[in-house]
Amino acid sequence: MSEYLLFLQGFLKDPKRVGNILPSSQLLANKIVQSVQWHNVNAVAELGAGTGAITHLMTSQLTNSTKVLLFERNKKMREHLKAIYPECIFHSNASYLLKKLNQEGIRELDCIICGLPFFNFSIEMRDKILHQIVKSLKPGGILVAYQHSLHMKKRWAKQLLIEKIEFVPYTFPPIFVYICRKKE
């Protein structure tokens, strides 16, 4: 229950950055985690980790040698995640993804899980983060993004191969899961 309250507080304090009233549902987290072949992942970033609904399932699929970077802007949520996942690498701002990878000595990512509320961002911020995502993924790397609309579809299709878009109606509010690959 405390995770729900933490998420709700974050939303009420800054709805443009948190983007949802509730953390990701178990159904959504399962759908996202099942979209990735985790045995091929050596480095992964989760952008907008929230209270860890997806992080929990994701980390259970990884080996101890996998580098996991969690980006969460909300300080209380980030501190909550640090207490649960001390083995992960934490950062606050996904718009500095490439800089943080460089600081951590990580050349490229195999996978990015992204729940950032792009609809709430300026066009400049959307483009900056998308550029960071594309540049940080290895050729053939996967982006699994979940959004409440299809507004980013054209932008992502210009730089990534959209393999699948799935509608997940049994979440509140309903959501689209994009599965994209970096062009090789």
Beta strands, then each sheet from edge to edge (+ up, - down):
strand 1: 43-47
strand 2: 67-71
strand 3: 89-91
strand 4: 109-114
strand 5: 137-147
strand 6: 160-168
strand 7: 175-182
sheet 1: 3+ 2+ 1+ 4+ 5+ 7- 6+
end
